[in-house]
């Protein structure tokens, strides 16, 4: 068969496959023999035909043979994955083979083109199979990230980090899981950022009498960490002395409410995606951030909470002073982080994950909105006469196996109770767990709701563990709804408000006057503690059951939580003062270090 005829047959077979005429396609691909230069392409098409016929194992063998034979179509990896997924045979060996083919047999541009459809075919996304996602993460994503970073394909590396974070890292919210994942993700990004930084102009500390500090956020939104930033800067604007000029640098997106909130407190926002000449490249946008910070005279960048891209950006050195202000995880350490700041403590410093952090507590005024009470009562009426327990949090927190054990046991012990839970979308694994336990008919997924309304709907809020809830829990306490906590594991590092409040109540953190005030608030007339925390799952169930069946205790615990919020968590000026001092201290320490070099 001459080359022209062979190429025409391949073209006709591809067209037949695309229009669904499998018999016509089969007639053409079976005319090729192993000695034909286009035999691998014919095997690829033959495998697709067999796959469409439902013969998954046979299709996979043909597609792998096409791969071994030298077919370089970027879609081949995706089709191998589709066949393997259909046959349920995605394993470490197959993923290693795909990795080797992508990084050893294809041109770099073809590898880049193959990645997104391949990860989609493997269903590497949140709420899928966590065990399979772990295999894909370790055997495919991490090696490809190393390869792309080493070959200076920085946008591919940043894409893979972001996809890994969304699809796998954040699906199990524990400090240990985060540490294990970023121990694999961060090193190649650090090396890549450092190599790129060596090619860029050296940064110098701006000579300004009043420092300018940039605050970096990833996406325009009103998510909790951005609300925290807005509230801190609002408190800062109320201070008599304001030692720095704040500027927010937003990597991407649009959000009118967020922009209006920053405008109200006179904090300018630089929208990097809109301003950057090359919007399609994440790497170029980070370089533009670096250029813009220098042009604006900003001596310091505070990276707000979410750590994706930070390993690369900080190692590139985007600002003379670089601070990570973490509101969630802490198990990431970089040589180019000049200061570590965290948000959950009554003390000035906290020792977390083997490192000393500057610390403070985020205080917010007006957490409770009593005008929403009628709406809350209308919602609650739809569940009555049941007692309403619930958790207002992301599904990643709620899906914790030990926490779901508690929820299920509470429902079994209290047949007159219903459980409300939230999230951006209903998580199938949580639903399946409730179905297996026979309590699904008394659970209700309510979606992404107004927390300030639902804080007044619940009779009892169940805090998640080992990773506790955040601002939603504080809003619920401010509304006077009782909250049940699980004792934080002293050997762990997962954040929770039990880990913040209880050490202060016991006098281990914070000022003595804080401890004295909190003890008065959380102590009932009979001496019982109204800060309700459990030592184990059985005690957690008993506490919730007591609250559901002892209205006086529920009212007292709810009132104590509200009094605590009013007295000790509602002064944003104090928080702003604490964090401003931390930022200025880090700037001064870094300035001294640079002067000594």
C-alpha positions in Angstrom: 0.0 0.0 0.0 1.5 3.3 -1.0 1.8 6.2 1.4 -0.9 8.3 -0.2 -3.5 5.5 -0.2 -2.6 4.7 3.5 -3.0 8.4 4.5 -6.4 8.5 2.7 -7.6 5.4 4.4 -6.7 6.9 7.8 -8.5 10.1 6.9 -11.6 8.2 5.8 -11.6 6.0 8.9 -11.3 9.0 11.2 -14.3 10.7 9.4 -16.3 7.5 9.7 -15.6 7.2 13.4 -16.6 10.9 13.9 -19.9 10.3 12.2 -20.5 7.1 14.1 -20.2 4.7 11.1 -18.1 2.1 12.9 -18.5 -0.5 10.2 -17.1 1.7 7.5 -14.2 2.7 9.8 -13.5 -0.9 10.6 -13.3 -1.8 6.9 -10.5 0.8 6.4 -8.4 0.2 9.5 -8.2 -3.6 9.0 -6.5 -3.1 5.7 -3.2 -2.1 7.5 -0.5 -4.6 8.4 2.1 -4.3 11.1 4.8 -3.3 8.6 2.8 -0.3 7.5 4.2 3.1 8.8 0.7 4.1 9.7 -0.2 0.9 11.5 0.0 2.6 15.0 -2.6 5.2 13.8 -4.8 2.4 12.5 -4.5 0.6 15.8 -5.6 3.8 17.6 -8.7 4.1 15.4 -9.4 0.3 15.7 -9.2 0.7 19.5 -11.7 3.5 19.4 -14.1 1.4 17.3 -13.8 -1.5 19.7 -14.2 0.8 22.7 -17.5 2.2 21.2 -18.6 -1.4 20.9 -18.2 -1.9 24.6 -15.1 -4.2 24.5 -13.1 -2.2 27.0 -10.2 -4.6 27.7 -9.6 -5.3 24.0 -9.8 -1.6 23.2 -7.2 -0.8 25.9 -4.8 -3.3 24.6 -5.0 -1.9 21.1 -4.6 1.7 22.3 -1.6 0.7 24.3 -0.1 -1.1 21.3 -0.6 2.1 19.3 1.2 4.0 22.0 4.1 1.5 21.9 4.1 1.6 18.1 4.8 5.3 17.9 1.4 7.0 17.4 1.9 10.6 18.6 -1.6 11.9 18.5 -2.2 13.9 21.8 -5.6 12.4 22.0 -4.2 8.9 22.4 -3.5 9.4 26.1 -7.1 10.5 26.6 -8.5 7.5 24.8 -6.3 5.1 26.8 -7.7 6.7 29.9 -11.2 6.4 28.7 -10.8 2.7 27.9 -9.1 2.1 31.3 -11.8 4.0 33.2 -14.5 2.1 31.3 -12.9 -1.2 32.3 -12.1 -0.1 35.8 -8.4 -0.8 35.4 -6.7 2.5 36.2 -3.7 1.5 38.3 -0.2 2.8 39.0 1.4 0.9 36.2 -0.9 2.4 33.6 -0.4 5.9 34.9 3.3 5.6 34.9 3.1 4.4 31.2 1.0 7.5 30.4 3.5 9.7 32.1 6.5 8.2 30.3 4.8 8.5 26.9 3.7 12.1 27.5 7.2 13.2 28.6 9.4 10.9 26.4 7.6 10.3 23.1 5.7 13.5 22.4 6.8 17.0 21.5 6.4 19.4 24.4 3.5 21.3 22.8 1.6 18.0 22.2 2.1 17.0 25.9 0.7 20.4 26.9 -2.3 19.9 24.7 -3.0 16.5 26.1 -3.0 17.3 29.7 -6.5 18.8 30.3 -8.5 16.3 28.3 -6.5 13.5 29.9 -7.2 14.7 33.4 -10.9 15.1 32.5 -11.0 11.5 31.1 -9.5 10.3 34.4 -12.2 12.3 36.2 -9.4 14.0 38.2 -11.7 16.5 39.9 -13.3 17.1 43.3 -16.0 14.8 44.5 -14.7 11.8 42.5 -13.0 8.7 43.7 -10.5 9.9 46.3 -8.3 6.8 46.1 -8.1 6.9 42.4 -7.4 10.6 42.5 -4.6 9.9 44.9 -3.0 7.5 42.3 -3.4 10.1 39.5 -1.9 12.8 41.8 1.2 10.7 42.7 1.8 8.8 39.5 0.8 11.3 36.9 0.3 14.9 38.1 3.4 15.2 40.3 5.8 13.7 37.8 4.4 15.9 35.0 4.7 18.9 37.3 8.4 18.1 37.9 8.9 17.6 34.1 7.3 20.8 33.2 9.1 22.8 35.8 12.5 21.4 34.8 11.8 22.2 31.1 10.7 25.8 32.0 7.1 25.2 31.0 6.0 27.3 33.9 2.4 27.7 32.9 2.0 23.9 32.7 3.5 23.5 36.1 1.2 26.2 37.6 -1.8 24.6 35.9 -1.0 21.2 37.3 -0.5 22.7 40.8 -3.9 24.4 40.7 -5.7 21.3 39.3 -4.1 19.1 42.0 -5.1 21.5 44.7 -8.8 21.6 43.6 -9.1 18.0 42.7 -7.2 16.3 45.5 -5.5 18.4 48.1 -8.5 20.3 49.3 -10.8 17.2 49.3 -9.3 16.1 52.6 -8.9 19.1 54.8 -6.3 18.0 57.3 -2.9 19.6 58.0 -1.2 16.2 57.5 -2.8 15.7 54.0 -1.8 19.2 53.0 1.7 18.7 54.2 2.1 15.4 52.3 0.8 16.9 49.1 2.8 20.1 49.2 6.0 18.2 50.0 5.6 16.8 46.5 4.2 19.9 44.8 6.4 22.7 46.2 10.0 21.6 45.5 9.9 21.7 41.7 8.0 25.0 41.8 10.6 26.5 44.2 13.4 25.4 41.8 11.6 26.8 38.8 10.8 30.1 40.5 14.4 30.5 41.6 15.7 29.9 38.1 13.3 32.5 36.7 14.1 35.0 39.4 17.8 34.8 38.6 17.0 36.1 35.1 15.0 39.1 36.4 16.2 42.6 37.5 17.2 42.6 41.2 14.6 44.1 43.5 15.5 47.0 45.9 13.8 48.2 49.0 11.8 51.3 48.1 12.8 54.5 49.9 9.5 55.7 51.3 8.9 57.3 54.7 5.6 55.4 54.8 5.7 51.8 53.5 3.3 50.5 50.9 2.1 47.0 51.5 0.4 44.9 48.9 -2.1 42.1 49.7 -2.4 39.3 47.1 -5.7 37.5 46.6 -6.2 34.9 43.9 -9.8 35.4 42.8 -12.2 38.3 43.1 -14.9 37.0 45.5 -16.4 37.4 49.0 -15.1 34.1 50.3 -14.1 34.0 54.0 -10.4 34.8 53.6 -11.3 37.9 51.5 -13.9 39.0 54.0 -11.3 38.6 56.7 -8.9 40.9 54.8 -11.7 43.5 54.2 -12.6 43.4 57.9 -9.0 43.8 59.0 -8.4 46.7 56.6 -11.7 48.3 57.7 -10.4 48.1 61.3 -7.1 49.5 60.1 -8.7 52.5 58.5 -10.3 53.3 61.9 -7.0 53.4 63.7 -5.6 56.8 64.6 -2.1 55.8 63.4 -1.8 53.9 60.1 1.8 53.1 59.5 1.5 51.8 55.9 -0.5 52.3 52.7 -2.5 49.2 51.7 -3.0 48.1 48.1 -4.8 44.9 47.1 -3.6 42.9 44.0 -6.2 40.5 42.6 -4.9 37.8 40.3 -8.1 37.2 38.4 -11.9 37.5 38.1 -14.5 40.2 38.7 -16.8 40.8 41.7 -18.7 44.0 42.1 -19.5 43.5 45.8 -15.8 42.9 46.6 -14.7 46.0 44.7 -17.4 48.1 46.5 -16.2 46.8 49.9 -12.6 47.8 49.3 -13.7 51.1 47.8 -15.7 51.9 50.9 -12.6 51.7 53.0 -10.4 53.5 50.5 -8.2 50.6 49.6 -7.2 50.5 45.9 -7.5 47.2 44.0 -5.2 46.3 41.1 -6.9 43.8 38.8 -3.9 41.9 37.4 -5.8 39.9 34.8 -7.3 43.0 33.3 -4.0 45.0 33.3 -1.5 42.3 32.3 -0.5 42.5 28.6 -0.4 38.7 28.4 -3.6 37.5 30.1 -3.3 33.9 29.0 -0.1 33.2 30.9 -0.2 32.7 34.7 3.6 33.0 34.8 3.6 36.2 32.9 0.9 37.6 35.2 3.0 36.8 38.2 5.9 38.6 36.6 3.6 41.5 35.9 2.7 41.5 39.6 6.4 41.8 40.4 6.8 44.7 38.0 3.7 46.4 39.3 4.7 46.1 42.9 8.1 47.7 42.0 6.4 50.5 40.0 3.9 51.1 42.8 6.7 51.4 45.4 5.4 48.5 47.5 8.1 47.1 49.7 6.1 44.1 50.9 3.6 41.6 49.6 1.3 39.8 52.0 0.1 36.5 50.3 -3.4 36.0 51.7 -4.1 32.4 52.8 -4.4 30.2 49.7 -0.9 28.9 48.9 -1.2 27.8 45.3 1.4 29.6 43.1 3.1 31.0 46.2 6.0 28.5 46.0 6.8 29.7 42.5 6.1 33.4 43.0 8.0 33.8 46.3 11.0 31.8 45.0 11.0 34.2 42.0 10.9 37.0 44.7 8.1 39.2 43.7 8.7 41.7 46.5 11.6 42.7 48.7 9.6 41.5 51.7 7.3 38.5 51.4 4.8 37.4 54.1 2.4 34.5 54.1 -0.7 35.2 56.1 -2.3 31.8 56.4 -5.9 31.4 57.6 -6.0 27.7 57.1 -3.0 25.4 56.6 0.5 25.9 58.0 2.6 23.0 56.8 4.5 24.8 54.1 7.9 26.4 54.7 9.9 28.3 52.1 13.3 30.0 52.4 11.8 33.0 50.7 8.9 33.5 53.1 10.2 36.4 55.3 7.4 36.3 57.8 4.7 33.8 58.8 1.4 35.2 60.1 -1.7 33.3 61.2 -5.1 34.3 62.3 -6.2 32.0 65.1 -4.8 32.8 68.5 -5.3 35.0 71.6 -1.5 35.1 71.8 1.0 37.2 69.9 2.8 34.1 68.7 1.9 30.4 68.1 4.1 27.4 67.4 2.5 25.6 64.5 3.9 22.6 62.5 7.4 23.1 63.9 7.6 26.8 63.2 7.0 30.0 65.2 4.2 32.2 63.7 3.1 35.7 64.5 -0.5 35.4 65.5 -3.7 37.3 66.3 -7.4 36.8 66.2 -9.7 38.1 63.5 -12.4 40.2 65.0 -15.5 41.3 63.1 -18.2 43.7 64.2 -21.9 43.1 63.4 -21.7 39.4 62.8 -25.3 38.9 63.8 -28.2 40.5 61.8 -31.4 40.3 63.8 -33.4 41.7 60.8 -33.0 38.3 59.2 -34.9 36.5 62.0 -38.3 36.4 60.2 -36.7 34.8 57.2 -34.9 32.3 59.5 -38.2 31.5 61.2 -39.9 30.8 57.9 -37.2 28.4 56.9 -37.2 26.7 60.3 -41.0 26.2 60.1 -40.5 24.0 57.0 -38.6 21.5 59.2 -40.8 21.6 62.3 -41.7 19.9 64.5 -38.3 18.4 64.1 -35.4 19.7 66.0 -32.8 21.2 63.7 -29.1 20.4 63.9 -26.6 21.3 61.2 -23.2 22.3 60.0 -22.6 25.4 57.8 -19.3 24.7 56.1 -17.8 23.4 52.9 -18.5 19.8 52.1 -14.7 19.1 52.3 -15.0 19.6 56.1 -18.2 17.8 56.6 -17.1 14.6 54.7 -14.7 13.8 57.6 -15.4 10.1 58.4 -15.3 10.5 62.2 -17.5 13.6 62.1 -20.1 11.8 59.9 -20.0 9.0 62.5 -21.1 11.5 65.1 -23.8 13.0 62.9 -25.3 9.6 62.2 -25.3 8.5 65.8 -26.9 11.8 66.9 -29.7 11.2 64.4 -30.2 7.6 65.6 -30.4 8.8 69.2 -32.7 11.6 68.4 -35.4 10.5 65.9 -37.1 13.9 66.2 -34.0 15.7 64.7 -33.0 16.6 61.2 -29.5 17.5 60.0 -28.9 20.4 57.5 -25.6 20.6 55.7 -24.1 23.0 53.1 -21.7 23.2 50.2 -21.4 24.5 46.7 -22.7 21.2 45.4 -24.1 18.0 47.0 -21.2 15.6 47.7 -22.1 12.0 46.6 -19.9 10.4 49.2 -21.6 12.2 52.0 -25.0 11.3 50.6 -23.9 7.6 50.2 -22.7 7.5 53.9 -26.1 8.8 55.1 -27.9 6.3 52.9 -25.8 3.4 54.1 -26.5 4.4 57.7 -30.3 4.6 57.1 -30.6 8.3 58.1 -30.6 10.0 54.7 -34.4 10.8 55.0 -33.5 13.1 57.9 -30.7 14.9 56.3 -31.0 17.9 53.9 -28.4 19.4 51.7 -29.3 23.2 51.5 -26.6 24.4 49.2 -24.6 27.6 49.4 -26.7 29.7 51.7 -26.7 33.0 53.6 -24.9 31.9 56.8 -26.3 34.8 58.8 -29.8 33.5 58.1 -29.1 29.8 58.7 -27.2 30.6 61.9 -30.6 31.5 63.2 -32.4 28.5 61.7 -30.4 25.9 63.6 -31.1 24.7 67.1 -27.6 23.3 67.5 -24.5 23.8 65.3 -22.2 20.8 65.0 -18.5 21.8 64.5 -16.5 19.6 62.2 -13.4 17.7 63.2 -10.5 17.2 63.0 -10.5 20.4 60.9 -12.9 22.9 62.5 -15.3 25.4 60.9 -14.4 29.0 60.5 -16.4 32.2 60.1 -19.7 30.4 59.8 -19.2 29.0 63.3 -18.5 32.5 64.6 -21.6 33.9 62.9 -23.6 31.1 64.6 -22.2 31.8 68.0 -23.0 35.6 67.4 -26.6 34.6 66.7 -26.9 32.9 70.1 -27.1 29.4 68.7 -25.3 26.8 70.8 -22.2 25.2 69.3 -20.6 21.8 70.1 -16.8 21.4 69.6 -14.6 18.4 69.6 -11.4 18.6 71.6 -8.5 19.4 69.3 -6.0 16.6 69.0 -2.9 17.9 71.0 -0.6 15.8 68.7 -2.2 17.4 65.5 -2.1 20.7 63.9 -5.6 21.0 62.3 -7.1 24.4 63.0 -10.4 24.7 65.0 -11.9 27.2 67.3 -11.6 24.7 70.1 -7.8 25.0 69.6 -8.2 28.8 69.8 -10.7 29.3 72.6 -10.1 26.4 75.0 -6.3 27.1 75.6 -7.2 30.7 76.4 -10.0 29.5 78.8 -7.4 27.3 80.5 -4.9 30.2 80.8 -2.4 28.6 78.4 -2.7 31.4 75.8 -3.7 35.0 75.7 -3.5 37.7 78.5 -4.7 36.9 82.0 -7.5 39.4 81.6 -8.8 37.6 78.5 -8.9 34.3 80.4 -10.7 35.9 83.4 -13.3 37.5 81.2 -13.9 34.4 79.1 -14.3 32.2 82.2 -17.0 34.4 83.6 -18.8 34.3 80.3 -18.6 30.5 79.9 -19.4 29.5 83.5 -23.1 28.8 84.4 -24.4 29.8 87.9 -24.1 26.2 89.0 -20.4 26.1 87.9 -21.0 24.1 84.7 -18.9 25.1 81.7 -21.0 26.4 78.9 -18.1 26.0 76.4 -19.3 22.6 75.2 -16.5 20.5 73.9 -16.2 16.7 73.8 -13.2 14.5 74.6 -14.4 11.8 72.1 -17.2 10.9 69.7 -19.4 9.4 72.4 -19.3 12.5 74.5 -20.0 14.6 71.5 -23.2 12.7 70.9 -24.2 13.0 74.5 -23.7 16.8 74.5 -25.7 17.3 71.3 -28.5 15.1 72.7 -28.5 17.1 76.0 -28.9 20.3 74.1 -31.8 19.0 72.1 -33.6 17.8 75.2 -32.7 20.4 77.7 -33.9 23.8 76.4 -32.5 25.7 79.4 -29.0 24.4 78.7 -29.3 25.2 75.0 -30.4 28.8 75.8 -27.6 29.3 78.4 -24.9 27.9 76.0 -26.2 30.0 73.1 -26.2 33.1 75.3 -22.7 32.5 76.5 -21.4 32.1 72.9 -23.1 35.3 71.9 -21.7 37.2 75.0 -18.2 35.9 74.1 -18.5 37.1 70.5 -19.7 40.5 71.6 -17.1 40.9 74.3 -14.0 39.3 72.8 -14.4 38.8 69.0 -16.0 42.0 67.8 -13.2 44.6 67.8 -11.7 44.8 64.3 -9.5 47.8 65.3 -7.7 45.6 67.8 -7.1 42.9 65.2 -5.9 45.5 62.7 -3.5 46.9 65.3 -2.1 43.4 66.0 -1.6 42.5 62.3 -0.3 45.9 61.4 2.4 45.5 64.0 3.3 42.0 62.7 3.6 43.3 59.2 5.8 46.2 60.2 8.0 44.0 62.3 8.7 41.7 59.4 9.5 44.6 57.1 12.0 46.0 59.6 13.6 42.6 60.2 14.0 42.0 56.5 15.3 45.6 55.9 18.0 44.9 58.5 18.9 41.6 56.9 19.3 43.2 53.5 21.5 46.0 54.9 23.8 43.4 56.5 24.2 41.5 53.2 
